[in-house]
Amino acid sequence: MNVELKVDGKAIDLSAFPQEIIANVTVAIVESLHGVGLDWKGIEIRIDK
């Protein structure tokens, strides 16, 4: 899995370890939601403050 992180439009480089943590936690949360199957192709999250 590939994780892309941007803060205020600026891409933040992530090594393999934080990519793996972010991906695994996000996938676990999303797959536990009703209506989301295991055959998803991509997940997008945007957080605005």
N, CA, C and O of each residue as an XYZ file, in Angstrom:
196
protein
N       0.844     -1.183      0.000
C       0.000      0.000      0.000
C       0.885      1.240      0.000
O       1.954      1.260      0.610
N       0.429      2.250     -0.679
C       1.140      3.509     -0.754
C       0.331      4.575     -0.014
O      -0.877      4.688     -0.222
N       0.975      5.343      0.834
C       0.325      6.408      1.591
C       0.939      7.735      1.176
O       2.161      7.880      1.146
N       0.085      8.702      0.857
C       0.532     10.048      0.514
C      -0.040     11.000      1.563
O      -1.245     10.995      1.818
N       0.816     11.810      2.165
C       0.398     12.765      3.187
C       0.754     14.168      2.718
O       1.891     14.442      2.336
N      -0.244     15.054      2.755
C      -0.021     16.463      2.436
C      -0.535     17.299      3.591
O      -1.611     17.034      4.126
N       0.228     18.300      3.972
C      -0.185     19.249      5.004
C      -0.141     20.631      4.374
O       0.910     21.082      3.917
N      -1.290     21.302      4.351
C      -1.419     22.608      3.699
C      -0.894     22.566      2.270
O      -0.254     23.512      1.812
N      -1.165     21.468      1.567
C      -0.784     21.313      0.175
C       0.644     20.847     -0.052
O       1.024     20.557     -1.187
N       1.438     20.770      1.002
C       2.837     20.357      0.872
C       2.963     18.860      1.145
O       2.528     18.372      2.188
N       3.564     18.135      0.196
C       3.761     16.698      0.367
C       4.781     16.442      1.468
O       5.834     17.078      1.514
N       4.460     15.511      2.347
C       5.340     15.120      3.452
C       5.893     13.738      3.139
O       5.136     12.789      2.935
N       7.218     13.630      3.103
C       7.847     12.334      2.844
C       7.659     11.414      4.042
O       7.883     11.804      5.188
N       7.244     10.193      3.755
C       7.059      9.187      4.801
C       7.915      7.978      4.474
O       7.926      7.508      3.336
N       8.627      7.476      5.460
C       9.366      6.229      5.269
C       8.371      5.069      5.317
O       7.178      5.271      5.546
N       8.867      3.876      5.103
C       7.997      2.695      5.051
C       7.246      2.462      6.360
O       6.080      2.067      6.340
N       7.900      2.702      7.494
C       7.266      2.410      8.793
C       6.018      3.255      9.045
O       4.966      2.683      9.333
N       6.079      4.597      8.952
C       4.836      5.353      9.164
C       3.788      5.091      8.082
O       2.590      5.149      8.360
N       4.223      4.804      6.853
C       3.251      4.453      5.812
C       2.479      3.201      6.205
O       1.260      3.131      6.048
N       3.210      2.213      6.720
C       2.576      0.953      7.113
C       1.604      1.158      8.272
O       0.506      0.602      8.260
N       1.993      1.941      9.264
C       1.117      2.199     10.408
C      -0.146      2.925      9.972
O      -1.253      2.515     10.320
N       0.016      4.009      9.206
C      -1.143      4.785      8.746
C      -2.062      3.914      7.900
O      -3.279      3.937      8.082
N      -1.487      3.148      6.977
C      -2.289      2.298      6.098
C      -3.039      1.231      6.885
O      -4.241      1.056      6.688
N      -2.361      0.524      7.763
C      -3.001     -0.567      8.504
C      -4.113     -0.075      9.419
O      -5.172     -0.700      9.490
N      -3.895      1.024     10.115
C      -4.920      1.558     11.013
C      -6.121      2.060     10.205
O      -7.270      1.788     10.555
N      -5.848      2.791      9.130
C      -6.930      3.317      8.302
C      -7.748      2.198      7.675
O      -8.977      2.248      7.692
N      -7.088      1.201      7.126
C      -7.795      0.072      6.509
C      -8.649     -0.653      7.544
O      -9.794     -1.001      7.254
N      -8.126     -0.886      8.727
C      -8.894     -1.569      9.777
C     -10.149     -0.788     10.136
O     -11.218     -1.377     10.294
N     -10.034      0.525     10.267
C     -11.194      1.348     10.599
C     -12.216      1.322      9.470
O     -13.402      1.097      9.709
N     -11.763      1.550      8.245
C     -12.673      1.626      7.101
C     -13.375      0.296      6.857
O     -14.582      0.271      6.620
N     -12.640     -0.801      6.913
C     -13.253     -2.102      6.662
C     -14.254     -2.504      7.738
O     -15.082     -3.385      7.507
N     -14.195     -1.876      8.908
C     -15.157     -2.184      9.963
C     -16.470     -1.427      9.793
O     -17.438     -1.701     10.503
N     -16.512     -0.483      8.865
C     -17.716      0.320      8.651
C     -18.734     -0.433      7.804
O     -18.375     -1.151      6.871
N     -20.016     -0.257      8.145
C     -21.088     -0.875      7.370
C     -21.084     -0.298      5.967
O     -20.930      0.909      5.781
N     -21.254     -1.164      4.984
C     -21.331     -0.731      3.599
C     -19.996     -0.714      2.877
O     -19.946     -0.439      1.679
N     -18.916     -1.004      3.585
C     -17.602     -1.054      2.945
C     -17.188     -2.520      2.840
O     -17.063     -3.221      3.844
N     -16.981     -2.959      1.613
C     -16.572     -4.341      1.392
C     -15.055     -4.471      1.411
O     -14.331     -3.482      1.521
N     -14.597     -5.697      1.302
C     -13.165     -5.955      1.295
C     -12.550     -5.754     -0.086
O     -11.339     -5.902     -0.255
N     -13.379     -5.416     -1.076
C     -12.899     -5.265     -2.451
C     -12.664     -3.801     -2.840
O     -12.694     -3.466     -4.024
N     -12.435     -2.938     -1.863
C     -12.219     -1.516     -2.150
C     -10.915     -1.339     -2.930
O     -10.015     -2.177     -2.871
N     -10.842     -0.224     -3.662
C      -9.673      0.044     -4.506
C      -8.803      1.165     -3.936
O      -7.588      1.156     -4.134
N      -9.397      2.120     -3.240
C      -8.644      3.246     -2.690
C      -9.437      3.921     -1.578
O     -10.664      3.835     -1.536
N      -8.736      4.580     -0.697
C      -9.348      5.301      0.423
C      -8.780      6.714      0.411
O      -7.566      6.900      0.317
N      -9.655      7.708      0.505
C      -9.198      9.096      0.590
C      -9.771      9.719      1.855
O     -10.959      9.578      2.145
N      -8.920     10.407      2.602
C      -9.341     11.108      3.809
C      -8.811     12.537      3.703
O      -7.651     12.756      3.353
N      -9.664     13.492      4.005
C      -9.234     14.898      4.053
C      -9.708     15.454      5.380
O     -10.877     15.304      5.733
N      -8.821     16.088      6.115
C      -9.159     16.672      7.408
C      -8.869     18.166      7.327
O      -7.739     18.581      7.067
N      -9.906     18.966      7.554
C      -9.753     20.424      7.579
C      -9.950     20.926      8.991
O     -10.795     20.427      9.735
N      -9.167     21.908      9.343
C      -9.240     22.464     10.695
C      -9.923     23.811     10.641
O     -10.091     24.460     11.674
